[in-house]
Amino acid sequence: MTDETADQIQKLESHMAELERQVEQLNEVVVEQSRSLDKLKSQLRRITDTIENQELDRIKSTNPKPPHYQ
């Protein structure tokens, strides 16, 4: 193996190591974003449920039962 070939192999290995590091960093970002998204979905679900319940309560309070149902 010539010095030039050895240098090229070393450069390729170096580039590959850097790419592997970047992929790992990107994976960590994706995992964290997934956790954040799951948390936001859960919060949105709770808020939506709360608003729906409040709206139902409001409708019930503005539409009282007729006297013959009381």
C-alpha positions in Angstrom: 0.0 0.0 0.0 1.4 3.4 -1.0 1.6 6.4 1.2 -1.0 8.1 -0.9 -3.5 5.2 -0.5 -2.8 5.1 3.2 -3.5 8.9 3.4 -6.7 8.5 1.5 -7.9 5.7 3.7 -7.1 7.7 6.8 -9.0 10.7 5.5 -12.0 8.5 4.7 -11.9 7.0 8.1 -11.8 10.4 9.6 -14.7 11.6 7.5 -16.6 8.5 8.4 -16.0 9.0 12.1 -17.2 12.6 11.9 -20.4 11.5 10.0 -21.1 8.9 12.6 -20.8 11.5 15.3 -23.1 13.8 13.4 -25.7 11.0 12.9 -25.6 10.3 16.7 -26.2 14.0 17.5 -29.1 14.2 15.0 -30.6 11.0 16.5 -30.4 12.6 20.0 -32.2 15.7 18.6 -34.9 13.6 17.0 -35.5 11.6 20.2 -35.8 14.8 22.3 -38.2 16.3 19.7 -40.3 13.2 19.8 -40.5 13.4 23.6 -41.4 17.1 23.4 -44.1 16.4 20.7 -45.6 13.6 22.9 -45.7 16.0 25.9 -47.4 18.7 23.8 -49.9 16.2 22.4 -50.8 15.2 25.9 -51.2 18.8 27.0 -53.3 19.6 24.0 -55.6 16.6 24.7 -56.1 17.8 28.3 -56.8 21.4 27.2 -59.2 20.2 24.6 -61.1 18.0 27.1 -61.3 20.9 29.5 -62.7 23.2 26.9 -65.2 20.7 25.7 -66.4 20.1 29.3 -66.6 23.8 30.0 -68.6 24.3 26.8 -71.0 21.5 27.7 -71.5 23.0 31.2 -72.1 26.4 29.7 -74.7 24.9 27.3 -76.4 23.0 30.1 -76.6 26.1 32.3 -78.1 28.3 29.5 -80.7 25.7 28.6 -82.5 24.7 31.7 -84.8 21.8 31.8 -88.4 22.6 31.1 -90.6 22.6 34.3 -92.2 19.2 33.7 -88.7 17.6 33.8 -87.8 19.1 37.2 
